[in-house]
């Protein structure tokens, strides 16, 4: 599956959707949106969503009818991990180079909590990998 390149705005919407429990309509996105982008106009959010649909990043997951109106709920067609993995490949970086760059940046900022979280996440990934490896034998 080819994952499209996204604008920063489109990526912001995708990050928001990856964090949700399920598909959302545009109105549900607008209603639950928080952060700096909250200043976006409703029509701007609709344009972003439809742009993501055209690029193949979002698809209609549910269709709900109420009185003579249909509401479409959208969901991402790829995961956050798939997207960032593709972006790394396009940038010519390996996963270890990305982790190293992130760790160095956090260390320079003195972000001990960020480093601790990164180490915790990496340990979890390693444990999961080792469990899969054990199951394969």
N, CA, C and O atoms as a MOPAC input file, in Angstrom:
PM7 MOZYME 1SCF
protein

 N      0.83500 1    -1.18100 1     0.00000 1
 C      0.00000 1     0.00000 1     0.00000 1
 C      0.88200 1     1.24600 1     0.00000 1
 O      1.76500 1     1.39600 1     0.84400 1
 N      0.63500 1     2.11600 1    -0.93500 1
 C      1.38400 1     3.36200 1    -1.01000 1
 C      0.69600 1     4.39800 1    -0.12700 1
 O     -0.49300 1     4.67600 1    -0.27800 1
 N      1.45400 1     4.94800 1     0.77500 1
 C      0.92300 1     5.94100 1     1.70600 1
 C      1.24800 1     7.32100 1     1.15500 1
 O      2.40300 1     7.60700 1     0.84300 1
 N      0.23800 1     8.18000 1     1.03300 1
 C      0.47100 1     9.50100 1     0.43000 1
 C      1.23600 1    10.43500 1     1.35500 1
 O      1.19000 1    10.30200 1     2.57800 1
 N      1.93400 1    11.37200 1     0.75400 1
 C      2.56100 1    12.44200 1     1.53000 1
 C      1.44800 1    13.38200 1     1.96900 1
 O      0.52900 1    13.66900 1     1.20200 1
 N      1.53600 1    13.85700 1     3.19700 1
 C      0.50100 1    14.73000 1     3.74600 1
 C      1.07900 1    16.09500 1     4.07900 1
 O      2.25900 1    16.22400 1     4.40200 1
 N      0.23200 1    17.10700 1     3.99700 1
 C      0.63500 1    18.43000 1     4.46100 1
 C      0.66100 1    18.39800 1     5.98900 1
 O      0.14200 1    17.46300 1     6.59900 1
 N      1.25700 1    19.40300 1     6.60000 1
 C      1.29000 1    19.47400 1     8.06400 1
 C     -0.13000 1    19.50300 1     8.63900 1
 O     -0.40400 1    18.86300 1     9.65400 1
 N     -1.01300 1    20.23200 1     7.99800 1
 C     -2.39800 1    20.32300 1     8.46100 1
 C     -3.08700 1    18.96800 1     8.35800 1
 O     -3.77600 1    18.54600 1     9.28600 1
 N     -2.90400 1    18.28800 1     7.23400 1
 C     -3.49800 1    16.95900 1     7.06700 1
 C     -2.93200 1    15.98300 1     8.09800 1
 O     -3.66200 1    15.16500 1     8.65700 1
 N     -1.63300 1    16.07800 1     8.34300 1
 C     -0.99900 1    15.21300 1     9.33100 1
 C     -1.56700 1    15.48000 1    10.72700 1
 O     -1.76200 1    14.54200 1    11.50100 1
 N     -1.83000 1    16.72500 1    11.05300 1
 C     -2.42100 1    17.08500 1    12.33900 1
 C     -3.78300 1    16.41800 1    12.51100 1
 O     -4.09100 1    15.89600 1    13.58300 1
 N     -4.59000 1    16.43400 1    11.46600 1
 C     -5.90900 1    15.78900 1    11.51800 1
 C     -5.75400 1    14.27700 1    11.65300 1
 O     -6.49700 1    13.64500 1    12.40300 1
 N     -4.80300 1    13.69500 1    10.93900 1
 C     -4.58300 1    12.25200 1    11.02800 1
 C     -4.15400 1    11.85700 1    12.44200 1
 O     -4.63900 1    10.86100 1    12.97800 1
 N     -3.25200 1    12.62500 1    13.04600 1
 C     -2.80600 1    12.33200 1    14.41700 1
 C     -4.01400 1    12.35300 1    15.35400 1
 O     -4.15300 1    11.49000 1    16.22100 1
 N     -4.87400 1    13.33600 1    15.17300 1
 C     -6.10500 1    13.42300 1    15.97600 1
 C     -6.95500 1    12.16400 1    15.77900 1
 O     -7.43800 1    11.58800 1    16.75400 1
 N     -7.14000 1    11.73800 1    14.54200 1
 C     -7.98500 1    10.56800 1    14.26500 1
 C     -7.36300 1     9.26800 1    14.77100 1
 O     -8.08500 1     8.37700 1    15.21700 1
 N     -6.04200 1     9.14400 1    14.71100 1
 C     -5.38400 1     7.93600 1    15.22000 1
 C     -5.62100 1     7.78000 1    16.72100 1
 O     -5.59800 1     6.66200 1    17.23500 1
 N     -5.84400 1     8.86600 1    17.41400 1
 C     -6.04700 1     8.82200 1    18.86300 1
 C     -7.49000 1     8.49700 1    19.25000 1
 O     -7.76800 1     8.25300 1    20.42400 1
 N     -8.40200 1     8.48900 1    18.29800 1
 C     -9.81300 1     8.26400 1    18.58800 1
 C    -10.13100 1     6.77900 1    18.71500 1
 O     -9.38700 1     5.92700 1    18.22700 1
 N    -11.23800 1     6.48400 1    19.37200 1
 C    -11.65700 1     5.09500 1    19.58200 1
 C    -12.31900 1     4.48100 1    18.35800 1
 O    -12.40200 1     3.25700 1    18.25200 1
 N    -12.78300 1     5.29100 1    17.45100 1
 C    -13.47500 1     4.75800 1    16.28000 1
 C    -13.69400 1     5.84700 1    15.25000 1
 O    -13.21900 1     6.97100 1    15.41000 1
 N    -14.41200 1     5.51200 1    14.19800 1
 C    -14.68000 1     6.48100 1    13.13200 1
 C    -15.47500 1     7.68700 1    13.64000 1
 O    -16.27700 1     7.57400 1    14.56700 1
 N    -15.23800 1     8.83100 1    13.01900 1
 C    -15.94100 1    10.06600 1    13.38500 1
 C    -16.46600 1    10.76600 1    12.14600 1
 O    -15.86400 1    10.69400 1    11.07500 1
 N    -17.58800 1    11.43900 1    12.30200 1
 C    -18.08000 1    12.31700 1    11.24600 1
 C    -17.29400 1    13.62500 1    11.33600 1
 O    -16.62200 1    13.88300 1    12.33500 1
 N    -17.37900 1    14.43600 1    10.30500 1
 C    -16.68300 1    15.72900 1    10.34400 1
 C    -17.21000 1    16.55700 1    11.50700 1
 O    -16.43100 1    17.20700 1    12.20300 1
 N    -18.52200 1    16.54300 1    11.72700 1
 C    -19.09000 1    17.32800 1    12.82500 1
 C    -18.59700 1    16.81600 1    14.17500 1
 O    -18.33100 1    17.61100 1    15.07600 1
 N    -18.47400 1    15.50600 1    14.32600 1
 C    -17.94100 1    14.94500 1    15.57200 1
 C    -16.48300 1    15.35800 1    15.77000 1
 O    -16.05300 1    15.61000 1    16.89600 1
 N    -15.72500 1    15.42600 1    14.67600 1
 C    -14.33600 1    15.88500 1    14.76000 1
 C    -14.29900 1    17.33200 1    15.24700 1
 O    -13.53700 1    17.67700 1    16.15100 1
 N    -15.11900 1    18.15500 1    14.64600 1
 C    -15.16400 1    19.57400 1    15.00600 1
 C    -15.54400 1    19.73600 1    16.47500 1
 O    -14.94300 1    20.53300 1    17.19500 1
 N    -16.54300 1    18.97700 1    16.91200 1
 C    -17.03300 1    19.09500 1    18.29200 1
 C    -16.01900 1    18.63200 1    19.32800 1
 O    -15.98800 1    19.15800 1    20.44100 1
 N    -15.18500 1    17.64900 1    18.97300 1
 C    -14.23900 1    17.11400 1    19.96000 1
 C    -12.82000 1    17.62700 1    19.76400 1
 O    -11.90500 1    17.19300 1    20.46400 1
 N    -12.62700 1    18.53700 1    18.82800 1
 C    -11.30100 1    19.07000 1    18.52500 1
 C    -10.82800 1    19.98500 1    19.64300 1
 O    -11.58800 1    20.81100 1    20.14700 1
 N     -9.57300 1    19.83000 1    20.02400 1
 C     -8.97600 1    20.69300 1    21.04100 1
 C     -7.61900 1    21.16200 1    20.54900 1
 O     -7.07200 1    20.60500 1    19.59800 1
 N     -7.08300 1    22.17000 1    21.18600 1
 C     -5.74100 1    22.62900 1    20.85400 1
 C     -5.75000 1    23.88900 1    20.03200 1
 O     -6.78200 1    24.54200 1    19.87300 1
 N     -4.58000 1    24.22800 1    19.50600 1
 C     -4.40000 1    25.46800 1    18.74900 1
 C     -5.27500 1    25.51100 1    17.50700 1
 O     -5.75500 1    26.57600 1    17.11900 1
 N     -5.48300 1    24.36000 1    16.88400 1
 C     -6.24300 1    24.30700 1    15.64200 1
 C     -7.73600 1    24.52000 1    15.87700 1
 O     -8.51000 1    24.57900 1    14.92200 1
 N     -8.14500 1    24.63400 1    17.13500 1
 C     -9.55900 1    24.84200 1    17.46700 1
 C    -10.08100 1    26.09500 1    16.76700 1
 O    -11.29000 1    26.25300 1    16.59700 1
 N     -9.18900 1    26.97000 1    16.36700 1
 C     -9.59500 1    28.20500 1    15.69400 1
 C     -9.98200 1    27.96900 1    14.23500 1
 O    -10.48400 1    28.87700 1    13.57200 1
 N     -9.74900 1    26.74200 1    13.72900 1
 C    -10.13700 1    26.46100 1    12.35200 1
 C    -11.64400 1    26.61000 1    12.19700 1
 O    -12.41400 1    26.25200 1    13.08800 1
 N    -12.04300 1    27.13500 1    11.07200 1
 C    -13.46100 1    27.22300 1    10.73700 1
 C    -13.96000 1    25.82900 1    10.36700 1
 O    -13.18500 1    24.98900 1     9.91000 1
 N    -15.24300 1    25.58800 1    10.56300 1
 C    -15.83200 1    24.29100 1    10.26500 1
 C    -15.59700 1    23.87900 1     8.80800 1
 O    -15.27600 1    22.72400 1     8.52600 1
 N    -15.76000 1    24.82200 1     7.89800 1
 C    -15.56800 1    24.49700 1     6.47400 1
 C    -14.12400 1    24.12400 1     6.16400 1
 O    -13.87100 1    23.31500 1     5.27200 1
 N    -13.17700 1    24.70600 1     6.89300 1
 C    -11.76900 1    24.36600 1     6.69500 1
 C    -11.52300 1    22.91100 1     7.08800 1
 O    -10.81000 1    22.18200 1     6.39800 1
 N    -12.12300 1    22.50000 1     8.20400 1
 C    -11.99200 1    21.10400 1     8.63500 1
 C    -12.60100 1    20.17700 1     7.58300 1
 O    -12.02400 1    19.13500 1     7.27100 1
 N    -13.74200 1    20.54100 1     7.04200 1
 C    -14.36700 1    19.71700 1     5.99900 1
 C    -13.44800 1    19.59000 1     4.78000 1
 O    -13.30700 1    18.50600 1     4.21400 1
 N    -12.83200 1    20.69300 1     4.38400 1
 C    -11.92200 1    20.66200 1     3.23500 1
 C    -10.73100 1    19.74300 1     3.49200 1
 O    -10.30500 1    19.01000 1     2.60000 1
 N    -10.20000 1    19.78300 1     4.70100 1
 C     -9.06000 1    18.92800 1     5.05100 1
 C     -9.48000 1    17.46200 1     4.98000 1
 O     -8.77100 1    16.63400 1     4.40800 1
 N    -10.63300 1    17.15000 1     5.56200 1
 C    -11.12000 1    15.76500 1     5.56400 1
 C    -11.32400 1    15.28200 1     4.13000 1
 O    -10.90700 1    14.17600 1     3.78700 1
 N    -11.95000 1    16.08400 1     3.30200 1
 C    -12.19400 1    15.64500 1     1.92000 1
 C    -10.89500 1    15.52700 1     1.12900 1
 O    -10.78400 1    14.68100 1     0.24100 1
 N     -9.92400 1    16.36100 1     1.44100 1
 C     -8.60200 1    16.23400 1     0.81800 1
 C     -7.96600 1    14.90200 1     1.20800 1
 O     -7.36600 1    14.22500 1     0.37300 1
 N     -8.10200 1    14.53000 1     2.48600 1
 C     -7.55700 1    13.25400 1     2.96400 1
 C     -8.27700 1    12.06900 1     2.31900 1
 O     -7.66100 1    11.03700 1     2.05100 1
 N     -9.57300 1    12.21700 1     2.07100 1
 C    -10.32800 1    11.15800 1     1.38300 1
 C     -9.82400 1    11.02000 1    -0.05400 1
 O     -9.60700 1     9.90800 1    -0.53400 1
 N     -9.63900 1    12.15200 1    -0.74100 1
 C     -9.13800 1    12.12600 1    -2.12100 1
 C     -7.75800 1    11.48300 1    -2.21600 1
 O     -7.46300 1    10.78500 1    -3.18500 1
 N     -6.91900 1    11.71500 1    -1.22100 1
 C     -5.57000 1    11.14400 1    -1.21200 1
 C     -5.57000 1     9.66900 1    -0.81200 1
 O     -4.55900 1     8.98300 1    -0.95700 1
 N     -6.71500 1     9.18100 1    -0.30400 1
 C     -6.79500 1     7.79600 1     0.12300 1
 C     -6.34400 1     7.57300 1     1.55800 1
 O     -6.13800 1     6.43100 1     1.96900 1
 N     -6.18700 1     8.64300 1     2.32500 1
 C     -5.75700 1     8.52400 1     3.71800 1
 C     -6.93000 1     8.22400 1     4.65100 1
 O     -6.75200 1     7.62200 1     5.71000 1
 N     -8.12900 1     8.64900 1     4.25100 1
 C     -9.34600 1     8.37600 1     5.01500 1
 C    -10.35200 1     7.68300 1     4.11300 1
 O    -10.35400 1     7.85700 1     2.89400 1
 N    -11.20600 1     6.89100 1     4.74800 1
 C    -12.30700 1     6.27200 1     3.99700 1
 C    -13.55500 1     6.30000 1     4.86200 1
 O    -13.48900 1     6.42300 1     6.08500 1
 N    -14.69600 1     6.18100 1     4.19100 1
 C    -15.96100 1     6.13600 1     4.90500 1
 C    -16.06800 1     4.76600 1     5.55700 1
 O    -15.99800 1     3.73800 1     4.88400 1
 N    -16.23600 1     4.76500 1     6.87100 1
 C    -16.32300 1     3.51400 1     7.62500 1
 C    -17.76700 1     3.18000 1     7.97800 1
 O    -18.13200 1     2.00900 1     8.08300 1
 N    -18.57900 1     4.20100 1     8.15900 1
 C    -19.96900 1     4.00600 1     8.54200 1
 C    -20.83400 1     5.06000 1     7.86300 1
 O    -20.39400 1     6.17400 1     7.58200 1
 N    -22.05800 1     4.67500 1     7.61400 1
 C    -23.04200 1     5.59100 1     7.05500 1
 C    -24.28100 1     5.48300 1     7.93000 1
 O    -24.84500 1     4.39900 1     8.08100 1
 N    -24.70200 1     6.59700 1     8.50500 1
 C    -25.85800 1     6.59600 1     9.40200 1
 C    -26.94200 1     7.50500 1     8.82700 1
 O    -26.67800 1     8.64300 1     8.43900 1
 N    -28.15400 1     6.98700 1     8.78200 1
 C    -29.27700 1     7.76600 1     8.25500 1
 C    -30.17500 1     8.23100 1     9.38800 1
 O    -30.58900 1     7.44500 1    10.24100 1
 N    -30.46600 1     9.52000 1     9.37700 1
 C    -31.38700 1    10.07100 1    10.36100 1
 C    -32.29900 1    11.06500 1     9.65900 1
 O    -31.84700 1    12.10000 1     9.16900 1
 N    -33.54800 1    10.75100 1     9.61500 1
 C    -34.54300 1    11.57000 1     8.89400 1
 C    -34.12700 1    11.63300 1     7.43000 1
 O    -33.93700 1    10.44700 1     7.16200 1
 N    -33.94700 1    12.14700 1     6.63100 1
 C    -33.51900 1    12.06500 1     5.24500 1
 C    -32.06000 1    12.49100 1     5.06800 1
 O    -31.64600 1    12.85900 1     3.96800 1
 N    -31.29800 1    12.44300 1     6.13000 1
 C    -29.90100 1    12.87800 1     6.02000 1
 C    -28.95800 1    11.73400 1     6.36600 1
 O    -29.18900 1    10.95600 1     7.29200 1
 N    -27.90600 1    11.66800 1     5.60000 1
 C    -26.88600 1    10.64300 1     5.84300 1
 C    -25.65700 1    11.29500 1     6.47400 1
 O    -25.21900 1    12.36700 1     6.05700 1
 N    -25.12800 1    10.63800 1     7.46400 1
 C    -23.89400 1    11.10000 1     8.11800 1
 C    -22.81400 1    10.06500 1     7.84400 1
 O    -22.98900 1     8.87700 1     8.11600 1
 N    -21.69900 1    10.53300 1     7.30500 1
 C    -20.57000 1     9.63200 1     7.04600 1
 C    -19.56600 1     9.74500 1     8.17100 1
 O    -19.24200 1    10.84200 1     8.62600 1
 N    -19.07900 1     8.60400 1     8.61400 1
 C    -18.00600 1     8.57600 1     9.61100 1
 C    -16.75800 1     8.04700 1     8.91900 1
 O    -16.80300 1     7.06000 1     8.18500 1
 N    -15.64800 1     8.72200 1     9.16800 1
 C    -14.39100 1     8.41800 1     8.49100 1
 C    -13.39700 1     7.74800 1     9.42600 1
 O    -13.41300 1     7.95900 1    10.63800 1
 N    -12.52900 1     6.93300 1     8.82600 1
 C    -11.43200 1     6.33900 1     9.58700 1
 C    -10.18900 1     6.30400 1     8.70400 1
 O    -10.29300 1     6.25200 1     7.47900 1
 N     -9.01400 1     6.33400 1     9.32900 1
 C     -7.76100 1     6.27000 1     8.56500 1
 C     -7.61700 1     4.93700 1     7.83100 1
 O     -8.10600 1     3.90800 1     8.29600 1
 N     -6.95000 1     4.96800 1     6.69500 1
 C     -6.71500 1     3.74700 1     5.92100 1
 C     -5.37400 1     3.11200 1     6.26600 1
 O     -5.06400 1     2.01800 1     5.79400 1
 N     -4.57200 1     3.79800 1     7.09100 1
 C     -3.28000 1     3.26200 1     7.53000 1
 C     -3.01300 1     3.74700 1     8.94400 1
 O     -3.58400 1     4.74500 1     9.38400 1
 N     -2.15700 1     3.04700 1     9.64400 1
 C     -1.84800 1     3.38300 1    11.03900 1
 C     -0.78500 1     4.47600 1    11.12600 1
 O     -0.11000 1     4.80000 1    10.14900 1
 N     -0.66600 1     5.01900 1    12.30400 1
 C      0.37500 1     6.02000 1    12.57100 1
 C      1.75500 1     5.42000 1    12.32100 1
 O      2.62900 1     6.06700 1    11.74400 1
 N      1.94300 1     4.16300 1    12.76600 1
 C      3.22900 1     3.49600 1    12.59200 1
 C      3.55200 1     3.30000 1    11.10600 1
 O      4.68700 1     3.50100 1    10.67500 1
 N      2.54400 1     2.90900 1    10.33900 1
 C      2.76500 1     2.73800 1     8.89400 1
 C      3.13400 1     4.06600 1     8.24100 1
 O      4.02800 1     4.11800 1     7.39600 1
 N      2.44800 1     5.14100 1     8.63000 1
 C      2.71200 1     6.45200 1     8.05100 1
 C      4.13300 1     6.91900 1     8.34200 1
 O      4.87100 1     7.30300 1     7.43500 1
 N      4.50700 1     6.88200 1     9.62400 1
 C      5.83600 1     7.37700 1     9.98100 1
 C      6.93600 1     6.45400 1     9.46500 1
 O      8.03200 1     6.91600 1     9.14700 1
 N      6.66000 1     5.17400 1     9.38100 1
 C      7.61600 1     4.24500 1     8.77800 1
 C      7.86900 1     4.60900 1     7.31700 1
 O      9.00800 1     4.60000 1     6.85000 1
 N      6.80000 1     4.92700 1     6.61000 1
 C      6.91500 1     5.33000 1     5.20200 1
 C      7.68100 1     6.64800 1     5.08300 1
 O      8.50600 1     6.81000 1     4.18400 1
 N      7.40800 1     7.58900 1     5.99000 1
 C      8.10100 1     8.87600 1     5.94900 1
 C      9.59700 1     8.69500 1     6.19900 1
 O     10.41800 1     9.37700 1     5.58700 1
 N      9.95200 1     7.77300 1     7.10300 1
 C     11.36900 1     7.50200 1     7.36200 1
 C     12.03400 1     6.96500 1     6.10600 1
 O     13.12900 1     7.39400 1     5.74300 1
 N     11.36900 1     6.02700 1     5.44200 1
 C     11.93600 1     5.44100 1     4.21900 1
 C     12.12600 1     6.50500 1     3.14500 1
 O     13.14300 1     6.52500 1     2.45100 1
 N     11.13700 1     7.39100 1     3.01500 1
 C     11.24600 1     8.45900 1     2.01900 1
 C     12.40100 1     9.39300 1     2.34100 1
 O     13.05500 1     9.92300 1     1.44300 1
 N     12.64600 1     9.59200 1     3.64300 1
 C     13.72700 1    10.47500 1     4.07100 1
 C     15.07500 1     9.78200 1     4.12000 1
 O     16.09100 1    10.40900 1     4.42200 1
 N     15.08600 1     8.47600 1     3.81900 1
 C     16.34300 1     7.73700 1     3.81400 1
 C     16.86700 1     7.41400 1     5.20300 1
 O     18.06300 1     7.17800 1     5.37300 1
 N     15.98000 1     7.40100 1     6.20800 1
 C     16.40200 1     7.11700 1     7.57700 1
 C     15.95500 1     5.72300 1     8.00600 1
 O     14.91600 1     5.22400 1     7.57500 1
 N     16.75000 1     5.11900 1     8.85100 1
 C     16.34500 1     3.85700 1     9.45500 1
 C     15.65400 1     4.16900 1    10.78000 1
 O     15.75300 1     5.28300 1    11.29300 1
 N     14.96600 1     3.19300 1    11.32000 1
 C     14.28300 1     3.38700 1    12.60500 1
 C     15.29100 1     3.71400 1    13.70200 1
 O     15.04200 1     4.58000 1    14.54000 1
 N     16.43200 1     3.02100 1    13.69700 1
 C     17.42100 1     3.28400 1    14.74900 1
 C     17.99200 1     4.69900 1    14.63800 1
 O     18.28000 1     5.33200 1    15.65300 1
 N     18.15500 1     5.19300 1    13.42000 1
 C     18.63400 1     6.57800 1    13.24700 1
 C     17.60800 1     7.57900 1    13.76900 1
 O     17.97400 1     8.59500 1    14.35900 1
 N     16.31900 1     7.29100 1    13.55300 1
 C     15.26600 1     8.17300 1    14.05400 1
 C     15.24500 1     8.17900 1    15.58900 1
 O     15.12600 1     9.23500 1    16.20900 1
 N     15.36300 1     6.99900 1    16.18800 1
 C     15.35600 1     6.89900 1    17.65000 1
 C     16.57500 1     7.61900 1    18.22300 1
 O     16.47900 1     8.33900 1    19.21700 1
 N     17.71000 1     7.41300 1    17.58200 1
 C     18.93500 1     8.07000 1    18.04500 1
 C     18.79500 1     9.59100 1    17.97300 1
 O     19.17300 1    10.29400 1    18.91000 1
 N     18.25400 1    10.09700 1    16.86900 1
 C     18.07300 1    11.54000 1    16.71100 1
 C     17.11800 1    12.07900 1    17.76900 1
 O     17.35700 1    13.14200 1    18.34200 1
 N     16.03200 1    11.34200 1    18.03000 1
 C     15.06600 1    11.74700 1    19.04900 1
 C     15.71300 1    11.77500 1    20.42400 1
 O     15.50900 1    12.72100 1    21.18600 1
 N     16.49100 1    10.74800 1    20.75100 1
 C     17.16000 1    10.66300 1    22.06000 1
 C     18.16400 1    11.79600 1    22.23100 1
 O     18.22700 1    12.40300 1    23.30000 1
 N     18.94200 1    12.09000 1    21.20800 1
 C     19.92600 1    13.16900 1    21.27500 1
 C     19.22300 1    14.50700 1    21.48000 1
 O     19.66600 1    15.32600 1    22.28500 1
 N     18.12700 1    14.73100 1    20.75400 1
 C     17.38500 1    15.99200 1    20.89300 1
 C     16.83000 1    16.14000 1    22.31300 1
 O     16.88200 1    17.22300 1    22.89600 1
 N     16.30400 1    15.05300 1    22.85700 1
 C     15.76100 1    15.10400 1    24.21800 1
 C     16.87200 1    15.35700 1    25.24300 1
 O     16.69400 1    16.12700 1    26.18700 1
 N     18.01300 1    14.70200 1    25.04500 1
 C     19.13600 1    14.88700 1    25.97000 1
 C     19.62800 1    16.33000 1    25.93700 1
 O     19.92200 1    16.90600 1    26.98400 1
 N     19.72200 1    16.92300 1    24.73900 1
 C     20.17500 1    18.31200 1    24.61700 1
 C     19.21000 1    19.27100 1    25.29900 1
 O     19.63200 1    20.28500 1    25.85500 1
 N     17.91000 1    18.95600 1    25.26000 1
 C     16.90400 1    19.79800 1    25.90100 1
 C     16.81800 1    19.53900 1    27.39700 1
 O     16.20500 1    20.31000 1    28.13600 1
 N     17.43200 1    18.45700 1    27.83600 1
 C     17.32700 1    18.08400 1    29.24700 1
 C     15.97200 1    17.47900 1    29.57900 1
 O     15.50900 1    17.56600 1    30.71600 1
 N     15.34400 1    16.87300 1    28.59500 1
 C     14.00700 1    16.28800 1    28.74600 1
 C     14.11400 1    14.88100 1    29.33400 1
 O     14.02300 1    13.88900 1    28.61000 1
 N     14.30800 1    14.80500 1    30.65600 1
 C     14.47800 1    13.51100 1    31.31800 1
 C     13.20500 1    12.66700 1    31.22800 1
 O     13.27000 1    11.45100 1    31.04700 1
 N     12.07100 1    13.30600 1    31.35300 1
 C     10.80000 1    12.56300 1    31.27000 1
 C     10.60900 1    11.98200 1    29.86800 1
 O     10.18800 1    10.83600 1    29.71600 1
 N     10.91800 1    12.77100 1    28.86000 1
 C     10.81100 1    12.29300 1    27.48000 1
 C     11.74100 1    11.11800 1    27.22400 1
 O     11.34600 1    10.13200 1    26.60200 1
 N     12.98200 1    11.22100 1    27.70600 1
 C     13.93700 1    10.11300 1    27.55600 1
 C     13.45400 1     8.86700 1    28.28600 1
 O     13.56600 1     7.75400 1    27.77300 1
 N     12.92100 1     9.06000 1    29.47500 1
 C     12.40200 1     7.93600 1    30.24600 1
 C     11.25300 1     7.25900 1    29.51000 1
 O     11.17800 1     6.03200 1    29.46300 1
 N     10.36200 1     8.05900 1    28.93700 1
 C      9.24000 1     7.50500 1    28.16800 1
 C      9.73100 1     6.77500 1    26.92200 1
 O      9.20300 1     5.71800 1    26.57600 1
 N     10.72900 1     7.32400 1    26.25100 1
 C     11.29700 1     6.69000 1    25.06200 1
 C     11.90600 1     5.34000 1    25.41900 1
 O     11.68800 1     4.35000 1    24.72000 1
 N     12.66600 1     5.30100 1    26.50300 1
 C     13.28600 1     4.04600 1    26.94800 1
 C     12.20700 1     3.02500 1    27.31200 1
 O     12.31300 1     1.84800 1    26.96700 1
 N     11.17500 1     3.48500 1    28.00800 1
 C     10.06100 1     2.60000 1    28.37600 1
 C      9.40300 1     2.01600 1    27.11800 1
 O      9.14800 1     0.81400 1    27.04200 1
 N      9.13400 1     2.88000 1    26.13600 1
 C      8.51100 1     2.42500 1    24.88300 1
 C      9.40200 1     1.41900 1    24.15800 1
 O      8.92000 1     0.40800 1    23.64800 1
 N     10.70000 1     1.70400 1    24.11500 1
 C     11.63400 1     0.80100 1    23.43300 1
 C     11.69700 1    -0.55800 1    24.13200 1
 O     11.75100 1    -1.60000 1    23.47700 1
 N     11.69000 1    -0.53700 1    25.45400 1
 C     11.68700 1    -1.80500 1    26.19800 1
 C     10.43900 1    -2.62200 1    25.86100 1
 O     10.51300 1    -3.83800 1    25.68500 1
 N      9.29900 1    -1.94900 1    25.77200 1
 C      8.05300 1    -2.62700 1    25.41100 1
 C      8.12200 1    -3.23600 1    24.02500 1
 O      7.65000 1    -4.35200 1    23.80800 1
 N      8.70800 1    -2.50900 1    23.08900 1
 C      8.85000 1    -3.01200 1    21.71600 1
 C      9.76300 1    -4.22500 1    21.69800 1
 O      9.47600 1    -5.21800 1    21.02800 1
 N     10.85800 1    -4.14400 1    22.43300 1
 C     11.81300 1    -5.26100 1    22.49200 1
 C     11.15200 1    -6.49400 1    23.10600 1
 O     11.30100 1    -7.60600 1    22.59800 1
 N     10.42100 1    -6.28800 1    24.20400 1
 C      9.74500 1    -7.42000 1    24.85200 1
 C      8.72800 1    -8.06100 1    23.91000 1
 O      8.63700 1    -9.28500 1    23.82700 1
 N      7.97500 1    -7.23500 1    23.21000 1
 C      6.98400 1    -7.76300 1    22.26300 1
 C      7.67500 1    -8.54000 1    21.14700 1
 O      7.20800 1    -9.60900 1    20.75400 1
 N      8.76500 1    -8.01800 1    20.64500 1
 C      9.51900 1    -8.68300 1    19.58900 1
 C     10.05800 1   -10.02800 1    20.07400 1
 O      9.97000 1   -11.03700 1    19.37300 1
 N     10.62200 1   -10.02500 1    21.29600 1
 C     11.17900 1   -11.26900 1    21.84200 1
 C     10.09400 1   -12.31200 1    22.06300 1
 O     10.33700 1   -13.50400 1    21.87100 1
 N      8.90000 1   -11.88300 1    22.46200 1
 C      7.79100 1   -12.82900 1    22.64900 1
 C      7.37700 1   -13.43600 1    21.31300 1
 O      7.10800 1   -14.63400 1    21.22700 1
 N      7.32700 1   -12.61300 1    20.27700 1
 C      6.99700 1   -13.12800 1    18.93800 1
 C      8.04200 1   -14.10500 1    18.45900 1
 O      7.71700 1   -15.13700 1    17.87300 1
 N      9.31300 1   -13.77700 1    18.71100 1
 C     10.41700 1   -14.62100 1    18.30300 1
 C     10.35000 1   -15.97700 1    19.00500 1
 O     10.59900 1   -17.01500 1    18.39200 1
 N     10.00600 1   -15.95800 1    20.31500 1
 C      9.87900 1   -17.19900 1    21.07100 1
 C      8.74400 1   -18.06300 1    20.52700 1
 O      8.86400 1   -19.28800 1    20.48400 1
 N      7.63400 1   -17.43100 1    20.10900 1
 C      6.48900 1   -18.16500 1    19.58200 1
 C      6.81200 1   -18.83000 1    18.24700 1
 O      6.24000 1   -19.86700 1    17.91200 1
 N      7.73400 1   -18.22800 1    17.48100 1
 C      8.06100 1   -18.74000 1    16.14800 1
 C      8.91500 1   -19.99700 1    16.21800 1
 O      8.93200 1   -20.78200 1    15.26900 1
 N      9.62500 1   -20.20300 1    17.32800 1
 C     10.53500 1   -21.34300 1    17.43400 1
 C      9.81800 1   -22.62600 1    17.71300 1
 O     10.45200 1   -23.67500 1    17.82900 1

